[in-house]
Amino acid sequence: MNPVLLTNLSDGIYTITINRPDKLNALNQEVLRSLNQELDTIYADNNIKSVIITGSGPKAFVAGADISEFNQLDEAQSREMAKAGQDLFFRIERSPKPIVACVNGFALGGGCELAMSCHFRIASPNAQFGQPEVNLGIIPGYGGTQRLVQLIGKGRALELIMSGNLIDANTALQYGLVNYIVPQAEILDKAFSLLAAAHTKAPLAIANSIKAVNAAWNESVNGYEVEANLFGDCFITADCKEGIQAFIEKRKPHFTGH
Ligand code: COA
């Protein structure tokens, strides 16, 4: 049987391709389990500096959670499933290494939620986004009601979630849901060039940027306080000394991640 995830490490960029093209890359339990294992690798492996998540085939990024698994669920199990999906997507959102979604087609339901948990999104022209769960009599369960509001605002989020309507790549760009639209054949190259540029920066500064920005949506912490503390943490790193010294000496910095 084909693996549900394909992975490739090149120039420090770890590409994960969700590989169920016949089912439009729907997220079944096997995919979610495998993604969790990949997150273990991403967090632990120093050779991985950043990550791309995309879908297999020309049609879909991910067309949602696998609806064929829904029939077997009772109330407690469905709650547990939502919680487990949320926890997985938190691991993506909180990754200290940049994770970019290359949305190469449908990003619906759990697919839209997966893309939104990534640090930013690049779309191909055929990408379509939506939270069509109301069509099944349910609501988004993997963080969609929260992250869609963060990214496009409450009114637009509620309209999308209540209608189940899909939006195209241009609308997603206009809403700020995606950062770029590039031809499908070039979508990975675009991510590669953005991530390669990020690799030239201080890794701890990148990790702390992600942490500080995430604090903006964490009501249990004061984001400004988090920012000031992380700013201070950066100041005692060797990379900070190197960055300042390199500026003074009018040369490019050489960061080591310390
Ligand atoms: N879960 C399980 N299987 C899915 C799926 C999902 N979320 N989305 C698509 N598939 C499967 C289809 O059942 C079909 O399988 P089959 O060939 O064995 O019948 C295959 O993927 C191709 O999908 P199909 O519906 O034939 O493609 P289409 O181009 O006609 O329509 C969509 C594409 C995305 C509009 C349609 O597949 C769809 O509405 N999917 C569900 C989206 C959704 O509600 N997601 C949120 C889930 S909570």
Residues whose N, C-alpha, C, O or C-beta is under 5 A from the ligand:
A	BS01	COA	D22 K23 L24 A26 A63 G64 A65 D66 I67 S68 F106 L108 G109 G110 P132 E133
